[in-house]
């Protein structure tokens, strides 16, 4: 239940105008409920690089009517999966999105009057790491574009109090795939996640010790994957050239990786 809410806008910065919503929260219900701070400050940061651009999967015909940007921001916060929104001032349209667009919008079609706002929260995820916030799972995600082998990627996440991402349940995997797919900054084929083969056997487990559910995730794998093959130092990565389907590979390749951490 939201007890009180307010919105404010600060001055223009190099990264755009910053608008904030302060919520005093008695309780919240998430897909995976977690205890959070009694006071959370949500900040909406306008993304200048996305002005007048609409991503290919955004459907403005499904937008709701709101007279102001403030109403759009507040309505987004009432929807548990809403992490970003597009506001069209000319038509007074508000489009909620779960996905966060984290890279340049090359190839998006023009939509004059459209403005894109991304949810941030210093009280949930540190602002200096360019996290993607997912409120339903109370999780901060970070796509690291540096190139490292799997072990070094694991260490790099740990250095920031993160872990390589665990992609179960399947809905979580779909969310991760959506914002990676929107990135225009990937320079290599693969992206590491937090799964590996057990030494000398074909069994696969997440870094949290849970087995990977092959049956539940089967649609996410490259169709030709041989689950009986034992790969030396085998790990799991997302293949860019295979539409980010999962694949078993060696851990020595230097590629991008995804880290995660729970809300603080």
N, C-alpha and C positions, 0 to 999 in steps of 0.2 A: 504494500500500500504506500503510495506516495503522499507524504504529509504536506510538502511544500515544494514549489519549483520556481526557478527564476532564470532569466537569460540575460547575458550581457555581451557586448561586442567591444573589443579593444582596438587599438590603432592598427593600421596596415603595417605589415612587416615584410621582409624579403620573401617569406613563404606565403604571404597572403593575409587576408583579414582573419582574425581569430574571434570566434564567438563561443561563449561558454554557457553551460547550463549546470546549475548547482542543484542537486537533488538531496533532500533529507529523507532517508529511506528507513522505514521500520522493518520491512521484509520484502524479499524478492523471490520469485519462483523461477528457477532455471531448469533446463532439460536435465542437467546434472547439478542439483542444488549444492551450493557451497556457502559457508559463512563468509561474509565480506564486511568491510568497515561500515559503521553506522552512517557515515557521511561519505559520499562519493562525488567527486567533481568531474563532470563530463564536459569536454571541450570540443566544439565543432570547428575544425580548421578548414577554411576554404582552400581548395587546391587550384592554384592559378593555372597549372599546366593542363587542367582538364576543362577550362572554360570553353563553352560553346562546342563541346564534344560529347557525343553520346556513345557509349560502348555498344557493340553489336547485339548483346543479349538484353539490353534495356528496352522495355516496352512502355513508352510514355502514354499509350492508350489505356494502360492499367493504373495510371497515376490517380491519386485522390486530389480533390480540390481543396486548397488551403489559401487563404487570403494573404498570408504573410510567411516569410521564411521562418519566423519564430514559431508559428503554428506547425510548420512542417517538421522543425527540429523536435518539438515537444511530442508530436504524434509518433515520430520515429522511436522515441524512447519508451513509448507505451507498447511497442512491438518487440518481443524478446529477442528476435533474430536480426533486428535492424541495427547495422553498424555504420552505414553511410546513407546519405540521401542526395538526390538531385532535386533542385528547386528551379522551376521555370517561372520567372517573375512575370513575363508577358501574359502567360496563360494561367497563372496562379495554380500551377500543377506541382504536386509533391510525389516523388517516386522513392519508395523505400528500397534499400538494398542490404543484403547480408554481406555481400562480398566487398572487399576494399580494393580499389584499383591502385596498384603501387608503382606503376611505371608510366612512361610517356604514352599518350594515346594515339600513336601513329595508326592511321587507317580508320579512325572513327569518323562517322559522318557529322557534319555541322548541325547544330541545333541552337540558333540564336536565342539568347536570353537564359540559357540553361546554366546553372551554377552547381558545382559539386562540393559536398562537405563530408569530411571524414571525421569519425569519432576518435577522440584521444582522451586519455585520463592518466594524469601523473600519479593518482592514487591507486591505479590498477596496473598500469604498465609504464615503465620509465620512458619519457618522451624522446630521449636522445638516441634510441635504438631503432626508430622507424618501425615500431611494432604494428602488426595487424591485430586489431582487437576483435574477439568473438565473445559477445556477451552470453549467449546460451550456454557455453561451456566454461565461462569465466577463465579464458585462456588468452595469452599473448603469443603471437606467432611472429617469427622473423626469418625472412628469406635472406640468407647470407650469400652475396654474389662473389665472394672471394673463392679461390680454387684450392681445395685441400683434399687429401685422401681421407678415408672414412675415420680412421683413428684420430687424425688431427682435427677433423670436423667435430668429432665427439668432444675433444678437449676444448675447442673453441666455444662450443655451446656452454660447457661447464664453467669456463672463465667468466661467463656472464650470468651465472646461476640459472642456466637453462639446460635442457636435454635435447638430443635429436628427437624430432617429432615422432610420436606413435600414432599411426593412422587407423585406429579402430576406436569406435564403431565406423561403419562404412560412411555414415553421414559426415563424419569428421574428415574422412579422406576426400569426399566430394568438395567440401569447403576449401581444403588446402589446394586441391587441383584447380579450383576456379580462380583463385588469385594468382597462382603461378602461371596459369594459361594467359592471364591478362598482362603479364610482364613482357616488356620488349627488351629487357636488359640481360637476358640469359645469353651466355657466350659459348656454352658447351652443351653436349647432349644430355648429360645426366644431372640429377639432383638427389643427394643422399637423404635417407630417412633413417629412423632408429630401429632397424631390424637386421638380423644377421642369422647365418646358418650356424648351428652348433658344430664344434670341431669334429671333423671326420664323419659326420652324418648329414642327411639331407633335411633334418628337422629345422624349422625356422622359428625364431622367437624375437619378440620385441626386447628392447634394452631394459624394460622394467621386469623382465623375466616371464612375461605371459607369452604363451604360444601364439603364433600368427594363425588365425582361423582361415585356412585355405578355402574352405567351403563358402564362408560368408563373403570373402574378398575375391573370389575367383574371377568375377567380371572385371576386376581392376588390373589383372595381370596381362602381360603380353600373351596372346593365345597359344603360342608355341612353347611356352615355358615347360621345361621338364623338371618336375618337382622331385624326381628321384636322383637327379644329378648332384654330386657333391663337388662344390667349387672350393678350392683352397682359399681360405680367408673370405668365404662367401658372405656377401652383404646384399641388401636390397636397395635399389635406386629407382627413380622415376625417369623413364626414357623420354626425352623431349621429342625425338623423331618418331616415337610411337604414341603420340598424344598423351604423354605422361603416364603411360601404363607401367606397372611394376615389373621389374626384371631382376634376376639373380646375376651378380657380377663379382669381379674381384675388388678388393678394398683399396687397391693402390692407386686407382685413377684419381686425378685431382679435378674435382668438379664442385658445383655449388651444393648447398645444403640448407635444411630448414630446422630451426630451433624453436622450442616452445617453453613457456613457463606459466604457472598459474597466476591469477591476479594476486597482487601483494595484499 
